[in-house]
Amino acid sequence: MAENTLVEGLWTDTVVLIKKLDKGEFSPTFAVWYFYEDADQWRFLLGGPRFDDLLRYRKLFQSVI
């Protein structure tokens, strides 16, 4: 189990970000903070159909370069 605590400021900023995303076209279907023990750090993960589209475009762009 993670011994490092998530800083309250990060949690508060996350709530603000999700509220802003919900108002636009990139409303996430899931959002979670996950502690990666191997990296000893928290990472914020977002997901949803529009994010999947962005990932496809990024992979396409990287394959062209």
Helices and strands as residue ranges (DSSP letters): H 8-23, E 30-36, E 41-47, H 49-64
